[in-house]
Amino acid sequence: MMYRAYQLQDDLMEPVRFFARQLKATTDTFLWTWPEESRRRFKAGLEMVERFELSHARPEFDITEVMSGNRLVPVKAEIALDLPFGQLLHFTKDVDTPQPRVLVVAPLSGHFATLLRGTVQTLLRDHDVYITDWTNARDVPVEAGAFGVEDYIGYLIRFLEEIGPGAHVLAVCQPCVQTLAAVAVMSEEKHPDTPLSMTLMAGPIDPRESPTEVNEFAVAKSLAWFQRSVIATVPSRYAGGGRRVYPGFLQLTAFMAMNMDRHSRAHEHLYEHLAHGRDEEARKIKDFYDEYFAILDLTEEFYIETIDRVFHKAELARGAFTYKGKPVNPGAITRTALLTVEGGRDDICALGQTSAAHELCNSLRPHLKRHHMQANVGHYGVFNGKRWEREIYPVVRNMILSME
């Protein structure tokens, strides 16, 4: 009923948005007697109504060119591997010499991989970049089967096999756990496609360290509570009709509740920018929220297993994590260099949670380990924005280059 109630509300709002859109387009014609300032404010209000919606379609990456070396080169996104629950996306570009291949592992936590657009765009300067482009679970037919934590690990291994030997992997946020597990499995098997380096950024390797509000909420409720309270069935109108999911609109609501004052102020500023004709300032806010309000659903099994195995039991940190019935041993990693990155003001994944990977990878020699703590950045700032570009990215680039 939860998903149907949400869908009914959205369907009822669509005529309202349509009316606002049409009225805004004709305001200058029919309200020409109004003062210009009044018309702008009226149109700004209509645009705020028009924008009152969530998107369930993946936005485009819109990365068409990048400065590589001393020249601007065109970039094209191509599907390198297409699987039911995700694609391996390759950003191809014409460069004079081969560049280090990097797999960016995007989180599966309610937003599309395009949330890492800035991360990818920066990496493209010096690297041959791939990314995990996860599919909205409501668009995957039930016949495709389940997709849980171990399936995620299996996808990462398959993606690395597709890229081939000598690649590097960079994981952002939640999938740091699955990435470390995948590299450990490949290392123990002496897999030829084991990555040369592994960068883990702001991920819950050990969520017991300095638990945040997010961590505390995850462990405060039982699995039965989560299954009863936040799991819904996809309506039959979608390709994944009948699939049990954790809806993206619930995850977005939770994210926004953590910083509701900031989001409210942002929309107040958006209205004022629109009302005063400050188009460029308004565009920046609209671009951010167009991305932020694009959401995807997670499969029930992936969400519940993540709560259980990553947060309730902290299996990886405790040495109890298994893959296909076999123990996962990070100590088997001996040749993949490790870089961990944390933000000093991260309120989602606090200091110490990601750097815990160093203790787990106890067979790595000291020169293959590095930790970077970036002061004065929150969770998003670790992988996006000016400090990512100017201060964090050079550390990542140097780690990758050192292993080439």
C-alpha positions as CSV (number, residue, x, y, z in Angstrom):
1,M,0.0,0.0,0.0
2,M,2.9,2.4,0.7
3,Y,4.1,2.5,-2.9
4,R,0.6,2.7,-4.2
5,A,-0.1,5.7,-1.9
6,Y,3.0,7.4,-3.1
7,Q,2.1,6.8,-6.7
8,L,-1.5,8.0,-6.2
9,Q,-0.2,11.3,-4.7
10,D,2.2,11.7,-7.6
11,D,-0.5,11.0,-10.1
12,L,-2.8,13.5,-8.5
13,M,-0.1,16.2,-8.5
14,E,0.6,15.8,-12.2
15,P,-2.4,17.9,-13.4
16,V,-1.4,20.6,-10.9
17,R,2.2,20.6,-12.3
18,F,0.8,20.6,-15.9
19,F,-1.4,23.6,-15.1
20,A,1.5,25.5,-13.5
21,R,3.7,24.8,-16.5
22,Q,1.1,26.0,-19.0
23,L,0.2,29.1,-16.9
24,K,3.8,30.1,-16.5
25,A,4.3,29.9,-20.3
26,T,1.4,32.4,-20.9
27,T,2.0,34.7,-17.9
28,D,3.7,37.5,-19.9
29,T,0.8,37.4,-22.5
30,F,-2.2,37.4,-20.2
31,L,-0.8,39.4,-17.3
32,W,1.0,42.0,-19.3
33,T,-0.7,44.8,-17.3
34,W,1.0,43.5,-14.1
35,P,4.3,45.2,-13.0
36,E,7.3,43.2,-14.1
37,E,8.4,42.4,-10.5
38,S,4.9,41.0,-9.8
39,R,5.0,38.8,-12.9
40,R,8.4,37.5,-12.0
41,R,7.3,36.5,-8.5
42,F,4.1,34.9,-9.9
43,K,6.2,32.9,-12.4
44,A,8.7,32.0,-9.8
45,G,5.9,30.5,-7.6
46,L,4.5,28.6,-10.6
47,E,8.0,27.1,-11.3
48,M,8.3,26.0,-7.7
49,V,5.0,24.1,-8.1
50,E,6.1,22.7,-11.4
51,R,9.3,21.4,-9.9
52,F,7.4,19.6,-7.1
53,E,8.2,16.1,-8.2
54,L,10.6,13.2,-8.1
55,S,12.2,11.5,-11.1
56,H,12.7,7.8,-11.4
57,A,14.7,8.0,-14.6
58,R,18.5,8.2,-14.7
59,P,19.7,11.6,-15.7
60,E,22.4,11.8,-18.4
61,F,26.0,12.1,-17.3
62,D,26.4,14.9,-19.9
63,I,30.2,14.6,-20.0
64,T,31.0,15.4,-23.6
65,E,34.5,16.6,-23.4
66,V,37.4,16.9,-21.0
67,M,40.8,18.5,-20.8
68,S,43.3,15.6,-21.0
69,G,46.9,16.7,-21.0
70,N,47.1,20.0,-23.0
71,R,44.1,19.5,-25.2
72,L,40.3,19.2,-25.1
73,V,39.2,15.7,-26.1
74,P,35.6,14.5,-26.8
75,V,34.1,11.9,-24.4
76,K,31.5,9.3,-25.2
77,A,29.7,7.0,-22.7
78,E,29.4,3.4,-24.0
79,I,28.0,0.3,-22.4
80,A,30.8,-2.2,-22.0
81,L,28.7,-4.8,-20.3
82,D,24.9,-5.0,-19.7
83,L,23.6,-7.1,-16.9
84,P,20.0,-7.2,-15.4
85,F,20.7,-5.1,-12.3
86,G,23.5,-2.8,-13.7
87,Q,25.7,-1.9,-16.6
88,L,29.4,-1.3,-16.8
89,L,29.6,2.1,-18.4
90,H,32.8,3.2,-20.2
91,F,33.7,6.8,-20.9
92,T,35.8,6.5,-24.0
93,K,38.0,9.3,-25.3
94,D,40.7,9.7,-27.9
95,V,44.1,10.2,-26.3
96,D,47.6,9.8,-27.5
97,T,48.8,7.3,-24.9
98,P,47.0,4.7,-22.8
99,Q,45.9,5.9,-19.4
100,P,45.3,3.9,-16.2
101,R,41.9,2.2,-16.2
102,V,39.8,2.9,-13.2
103,L,36.5,1.3,-12.1
104,V,34.4,3.8,-10.1
105,V,32.0,1.8,-7.8
106,A,28.9,3.9,-7.3
107,P,26.7,3.4,-4.2
108,L,23.4,1.7,-4.5
109,S,21.6,3.8,-1.9
110,G,18.7,5.6,-3.5
111,H,20.4,7.7,-6.1
112,F,21.7,7.0,-9.6
113,A,25.4,6.7,-10.5
114,T,25.2,10.2,-12.0
115,L,25.5,11.5,-8.5
116,L,29.2,10.9,-9.1
117,R,29.3,13.0,-12.3
118,G,31.9,15.4,-10.7
119,T,34.0,12.4,-9.5
120,V,34.1,10.9,-13.0
121,Q,34.7,14.2,-14.7
122,T,37.8,14.9,-12.6
123,L,39.2,11.4,-13.0
124,L,38.8,11.6,-16.8
125,R,41.6,14.1,-16.9
126,D,44.2,11.4,-16.4
127,H,42.4,8.1,-16.5
128,D,40.4,5.7,-18.6
129,V,37.2,5.6,-16.5
130,Y,34.5,3.0,-16.1
131,I,31.6,3.2,-13.6
132,T,29.0,0.8,-12.2
133,D,25.6,2.1,-13.5
134,W,23.0,0.4,-11.3
135,T,19.5,-0.1,-12.6
136,N,16.3,1.1,-10.8
137,A,15.0,-2.1,-9.2
138,R,11.4,-1.3,-10.1
139,D,12.4,-1.6,-13.8
140,V,13.9,-5.1,-13.4
141,P,11.4,-7.9,-14.0
142,V,10.8,-10.4,-11.2
143,E,12.0,-13.1,-13.5
144,A,15.5,-11.7,-13.4
145,G,15.8,-13.1,-9.8
146,A,17.1,-11.6,-6.6
147,F,20.0,-9.2,-6.1
148,G,21.7,-9.1,-2.7
149,V,25.0,-8.1,-1.2
150,E,26.8,-11.1,-2.6
151,D,25.3,-10.5,-6.0
152,Y,26.7,-7.0,-5.9
153,I,30.2,-8.5,-5.1
154,G,29.7,-10.9,-8.1
155,Y,28.9,-8.0,-10.4
156,L,32.1,-6.1,-9.3
157,I,34.2,-9.2,-10.0
158,R,32.5,-9.6,-13.4
159,F,33.0,-5.9,-14.2
160,L,36.7,-6.1,-13.3
161,E,37.1,-9.2,-15.5
162,E,35.5,-7.2,-18.4
163,I,38.0,-4.4,-17.9
164,G,40.9,-6.8,-17.7
165,P,44.2,-7.1,-15.9
166,G,46.0,-4.0,-14.5
167,A,42.9,-2.0,-13.6
168,H,42.3,0.1,-10.4
169,V,39.1,0.4,-8.4
170,L,37.7,3.4,-6.5
171,A,34.6,2.9,-4.3
172,V,32.5,5.7,-2.9
173,C,30.5,5.3,0.4
174,Q,28.4,2.2,0.9
175,P,30.0,-0.1,-1.6
176,C,33.4,0.2,0.1
177,V,32.5,-3.0,2.0
178,Q,31.6,-5.0,-1.1
179,T,34.6,-3.6,-3.0
180,L,37.0,-4.7,-0.2
181,A,35.3,-8.1,-0.1
182,A,35.6,-8.5,-3.9
183,V,39.3,-7.6,-4.0
184,A,39.9,-10.0,-1.1
185,V,38.1,-12.8,-2.9
186,M,40.0,-12.2,-6.1
187,S,43.4,-11.9,-4.2
188,E,42.8,-15.2,-2.5
189,E,42.0,-16.9,-5.8
190,K,45.0,-15.2,-7.4
191,H,42.6,-13.9,-10.0
192,P,44.5,-12.3,-13.0
193,D,42.2,-9.3,-13.0
194,T,42.7,-8.4,-9.4
195,P,43.1,-4.6,-9.4
196,L,46.5,-2.9,-8.8
197,S,45.1,-0.4,-6.3
198,M,41.9,0.1,-4.3
199,T,40.7,3.5,-3.1
200,L,37.9,3.4,-0.5
201,M,36.2,6.8,0.1
202,A,33.9,7.5,3.1
203,G,32.6,3.9,3.4
204,P,31.4,1.9,6.5
205,I,34.1,-0.7,6.7
206,D,33.6,-0.7,10.5
207,P,30.4,1.2,11.3
208,R,31.0,0.6,15.0
209,E,33.7,3.3,15.0
210,S,32.3,6.7,16.0
211,P,28.8,5.8,15.0
212,T,26.8,8.5,13.3
213,E,23.0,9.2,13.4
214,V,22.7,6.9,10.3
215,N,24.6,4.1,12.0
216,E,22.6,4.4,15.2
217,F,19.3,4.3,13.4
218,A,20.3,1.2,11.4
219,V,21.2,-0.8,14.6
220,A,18.3,0.6,16.7
221,K,15.7,-1.2,14.7
222,S,15.2,-5.0,14.1
223,L,15.3,-6.5,10.7
224,A,11.6,-7.4,11.1
225,W,10.9,-3.7,11.7
226,F,12.7,-2.7,8.5
227,Q,10.8,-5.4,6.5
228,R,7.5,-4.3,8.0
229,S,8.0,-0.6,7.8
230,V,10.1,0.4,4.7
231,I,9.7,-2.5,2.2
232,A,7.1,-2.1,-0.4
233,T,5.8,-3.9,-3.6
234,V,6.3,-2.3,-7.0
235,P,3.0,-1.5,-8.7
236,S,2.1,-3.7,-11.7
237,R,2.4,-0.7,-14.1
238,Y,6.2,-1.0,-14.0
239,A,8.5,-3.6,-15.5
240,G,9.4,-4.8,-12.1
241,G,5.8,-5.1,-10.9
242,G,5.5,-7.4,-7.9
243,R,9.2,-7.0,-6.9
244,R,9.7,-6.2,-3.2
245,V,11.9,-3.0,-2.9
246,Y,13.1,-0.3,-0.5
247,P,11.7,2.7,-2.4
248,G,14.0,5.5,-3.3
249,F,11.5,8.1,-2.1
250,L,11.9,6.8,1.4
251,Q,15.6,7.0,1.3
252,L,15.4,10.6,-0.1
253,T,13.0,11.5,2.7
254,A,15.5,10.2,5.2
255,F,18.4,12.0,3.7
256,M,16.5,15.3,3.6
257,A,15.3,14.9,7.2
258,M,18.9,15.0,8.3
259,N,19.4,18.5,6.9
260,M,15.9,19.8,6.4
261,D,16.8,23.4,7.4
262,R,19.5,23.5,4.7
263,H,17.2,22.1,2.0
264,S,14.4,24.6,3.0
265,R,16.8,27.5,2.8
266,A,18.0,26.3,-0.6
267,H,14.5,26.4,-2.0
268,E,13.8,29.8,-0.4
269,H,17.0,31.0,-2.2
270,L,15.8,29.4,-5.5
271,Y,12.5,31.2,-5.3
272,E,14.2,34.5,-4.6
273,H,16.7,34.0,-7.5
274,L,13.9,33.2,-9.9
275,A,11.8,36.1,-8.7
276,H,14.7,38.6,-9.2
277,G,15.8,37.2,-12.5
278,R,19.1,35.8,-11.2
279,D,19.1,32.9,-13.7
280,E,22.7,31.6,-13.2
281,E,22.3,31.4,-9.4
282,A,18.9,29.7,-9.9
283,R,20.4,27.2,-12.4
284,K,23.0,26.0,-10.0
285,I,20.4,25.1,-7.4
286,K,18.1,23.6,-10.0
287,D,20.9,21.4,-11.4
288,F,21.7,20.1,-7.9
289,Y,18.1,19.2,-7.1
290,D,17.4,17.8,-10.5
291,E,20.1,15.2,-9.6
292,Y,19.2,14.9,-6.0
293,F,15.5,14.2,-6.7
294,A,16.3,11.5,-9.3
295,I,15.9,8.3,-7.2
296,L,16.0,4.6,-7.7
297,D,14.6,1.7,-5.7
298,L,16.8,-1.0,-4.1
299,T,15.8,-4.7,-4.0
300,E,14.5,-5.9,-0.7
301,E,17.3,-8.5,-0.3
302,F,20.1,-6.0,-1.0
303,Y,18.7,-3.4,1.5
304,I,17.9,-5.9,4.3
305,E,21.2,-7.8,3.9
306,T,23.1,-4.4,4.0
307,I,21.3,-3.5,7.3
308,D,22.0,-7.0,8.7
309,R,25.5,-7.8,7.5
310,V,27.1,-4.3,7.3
311,F,25.5,-2.5,10.2
312,H,23.9,-4.9,12.7
313,K,26.7,-7.6,12.6
314,A,29.6,-5.6,11.1
315,E,30.6,-8.9,9.5
316,L,33.6,-7.6,7.5
317,A,35.1,-5.7,10.5
318,R,34.6,-8.7,12.8
319,G,36.1,-11.2,10.3
320,A,32.8,-13.0,9.8
321,F,32.0,-12.0,6.3
322,T,31.4,-14.8,3.8
323,Y,31.0,-15.0,0.0
324,K,29.4,-18.1,-1.5
325,G,29.7,-19.9,1.8
326,K,33.5,-19.2,2.2
327,P,35.1,-16.8,4.6
328,V,36.4,-13.5,3.1
329,N,39.9,-12.8,4.2
330,P,41.2,-9.2,3.6
331,G,44.6,-10.5,4.8
332,A,44.9,-12.3,1.4
333,I,45.4,-8.9,-0.2
334,T,49.1,-8.6,-0.7
335,R,49.6,-6.7,-4.0
336,T,46.7,-4.3,-4.3
337,A,47.7,-0.9,-2.8
338,L,45.2,0.6,-0.4
339,L,44.2,4.2,-0.1
340,T,41.4,5.3,2.3
341,V,39.9,8.8,2.3
342,E,37.7,10.3,5.0
343,G,36.1,13.7,5.6
344,G,36.6,15.5,8.8
345,R,33.0,16.6,9.0
346,D,31.3,13.5,7.5
347,D,28.0,13.0,9.3
348,I,27.2,9.8,7.5
349,C,30.4,7.9,7.7
350,A,32.5,9.2,10.5
351,L,36.3,9.2,11.0
352,G,37.7,5.8,11.6
353,Q,35.0,3.8,9.8
354,T,36.9,3.7,6.4
355,S,40.5,3.7,7.8
356,A,39.5,0.5,9.6
357,A,40.4,-1.2,6.3
358,H,44.1,-0.9,7.0
359,E,43.9,-3.1,10.0
360,L,41.9,-5.7,8.1
361,C,44.5,-5.7,5.2
362,N,47.2,-6.8,7.6
363,S,49.4,-8.5,4.9
364,L,50.0,-5.3,2.9
365,R,53.4,-3.8,3.3
366,P,53.5,-0.3,4.7
367,H,54.5,1.3,1.4
368,L,51.3,0.0,-0.2
369,K,49.0,1.7,2.4
370,R,48.0,5.3,2.7
371,H,45.3,7.2,4.5
372,H,44.0,10.7,3.7
373,M,41.8,12.7,6.1
374,Q,40.4,15.8,4.5
375,A,39.5,18.4,7.1
376,N,36.4,20.6,6.8
377,V,34.5,18.5,4.3
378,G,31.3,16.6,4.8
379,H,30.3,13.3,3.2
380,Y,29.5,14.7,-0.3
381,G,32.6,16.9,-0.3
382,V,34.9,13.8,-0.1
383,F,34.1,12.9,-3.8
384,N,32.7,16.1,-5.2
385,G,33.5,19.8,-5.2
386,K,36.6,22.0,-5.0
387,R,38.4,20.2,-2.2
388,W,37.9,16.9,-4.1
389,E,39.3,18.4,-7.2
390,R,42.2,20.3,-5.7
391,E,43.2,18.3,-2.6
392,I,41.8,14.8,-2.6
393,Y,42.1,13.9,-6.3
394,P,45.9,14.5,-6.4
395,V,46.3,12.0,-3.6
396,V,44.2,9.4,-5.5
397,R,46.0,10.1,-8.8
398,N,49.4,9.7,-7.2
399,M,48.4,6.4,-5.6
400,I,47.2,5.0,-9.0
401,L,50.3,6.3,-10.8
402,S,52.6,4.7,-8.2
403,M,51.2,1.3,-9.1
404,E,51.4,1.6,-12.9
